[in-house]
Amino acid sequence: MAKTHNSKLVQARQRARELATAQQERHEKLLQLAETFFVASDDADSVVTEAKEEAARLIRAAEEKSETKRAEARKVVAAMVDTGASVADVAARLGMTVAAVRAAIKTAATATSEAAQDDHAGEDRVGDDSASSAQQYEQQDDAA
């Protein structure tokens, strides 16, 4: 009988060890999965943050490029008036209002004078085509 009791204890201990080992393996696997979860979760957050930063940078660059193109368009309007075309004629050719043409000429003149002042700080300037455009359209309006 002692053998049977001993044999049962050995079997019980063996079974308890197997279950404990299985639980430890399961626990280790759960720890590894939790680590993987946290790394993936942190990575997901950083991907979105990086994408938002990149999108903001792209939008700023597009806005700057757009403003450069608008300034270029305003200079073209001023150049058209510089050729002797009336403000009304330029407006009709471009599908703009007379007021929009005047505003474009004035803005182009202001931007050109500011750029010239930056380029020639402290130097005397002799004339500015865009500034003459602004004066020219005012004279055209007075004559009309």
C-alpha positions in Angstrom: 0.0 0.0 0.0 2.8 2.4 0.7 3.9 1.9 -2.9 0.5 2.9 -4.2 0.4 6.0 -2.0 3.9 6.9 -3.0 3.2 6.3 -6.6 0.1 8.5 -6.4 2.1 11.3 -4.8 4.7 11.1 -7.5 2.0 11.2 -10.2 0.3 14.1 -8.5 3.5 16.0 -8.2 4.3 15.3 -11.8 0.9 16.5 -12.9 1.2 19.7 -10.7 4.6 20.4 -12.3 3.2 20.0 -15.8 0.3 22.3 -15.1 2.7 24.8 -13.4 5.0 24.6 -16.4 2.1 25.1 -18.8 0.9 28.1 -16.8 4.5 29.6 -16.7 4.8 29.1 -20.5 1.3 30.7 -21.0 2.4 33.6 -18.7 5.6 34.2 -20.7 3.6 34.0 -23.9 1.1 36.6 -22.6 4.0 38.8 -21.5 5.5 38.7 -24.9 2.2 39.4 -26.6 1.6 42.4 -24.2 5.0 43.7 -25.1 4.2 43.4 -28.8 0.9 45.1 -28.2 2.5 48.1 -26.5 5.2 48.5 -29.1 2.6 48.4 -31.9 0.3 50.8 -30.1 3.1 53.3 -29.6 4.2 52.9 -33.2 0.6 53.5 -34.4 0.5 56.7 -32.4 3.8 57.9 -33.7 2.8 57.1 -37.3 -0.2 59.4 -37.1 1.8 62.1 -35.4 4.5 62.0 -38.0 1.9 62.0 -40.8 0.2 65.1 -39.3 3.5 66.9 -39.1 4.4 66.0 -42.7 0.9 67.1 -43.8 1.3 70.4 -42.0 4.7 70.9 -43.6 3.3 70.1 -47.1 0.4 72.5 -46.6 2.8 75.3 -45.6 5.0 74.6 -48.6 2.0 74.6 -50.9 0.7 77.9 -49.4 4.1 79.5 -50.0 4.2 78.3 -53.5 0.7 79.4 -54.1 1.4 82.9 -52.8 4.5 83.1 -55.1 2.3 82.2 -58.1 -0.3 84.8 -57.1 2.5 87.4 -56.8 3.7 86.4 -60.2 0.2 86.8 -61.6 -0.1 90.3 -60.1 3.2 91.3 -61.7 1.8 90.1 -65.1 -1.3 92.3 -64.6 1.0 95.2 -63.8 3.1 94.5 -66.9 0.0 94.4 -69.1 -0.9 97.9 -67.9 2.8 99.0 -68.4 2.4 98.2 -72.1 -0.1 101.0 -72.3 -3.3 98.9 -72.0 -6.0 100.5 -70.0 -7.1 99.0 -66.7 -10.5 98.3 -68.2 -9.0 96.5 -71.2 -6.7 94.3 -68.9 -9.7 93.5 -66.7 -11.8 92.5 -69.8 -8.9 90.4 -71.2 -8.4 88.5 -67.9 -12.0 88.2 -66.8 -11.4 90.3 -63.8 -13.1 93.3 -62.4 -11.4 96.8 -62.8 -11.1 96.9 -59.0 -9.3 93.5 -58.9 -6.9 94.8 -61.6 -6.2 97.9 -59.6 -5.7 95.9 -56.4 -3.3 93.6 -58.3 -1.3 96.5 -59.6 -1.1 98.1 -56.2 -0.1 94.9 -54.5 2.5 94.2 -57.1 3.9 97.7 -56.8 4.0 97.4 -53.0 5.7 94.0 -53.1 8.2 95.2 -55.7 9.1 98.3 -53.7 9.5 96.3 -50.5 11.8 93.8 -52.3 13.8 96.6 -53.8 14.2 98.2 -50.4 15.4 94.9 -49.0 17.8 94.5 -51.9 19.1 98.1 -51.8 18.9 99.0 -48.1 20.5 102.4 -47.7 20.9 103.0 -51.5 18.9 105.6 -53.5 16.5 103.9 -55.9 15.9 105.4 -59.4 12.4 104.2 -60.4 10.3 101.2 -60.2 8.2 99.7 -63.1 5.5 98.4 -60.8 5.3 101.7 -59.0 5.0 103.4 -62.4 2.2 101.0 -63.2 0.3 102.1 -60.1 0.7 105.7 -61.1 -0.1 105.0 -64.7 -3.5 103.3 -64.0 -4.4 106.3 -61.7 -3.6 108.7 -64.6 -5.7 106.5 -67.0 -8.6 106.7 -64.6 -8.3 110.4 -64.3 -8.2 110.7 -68.1 -11.3 108.5 -68.6 
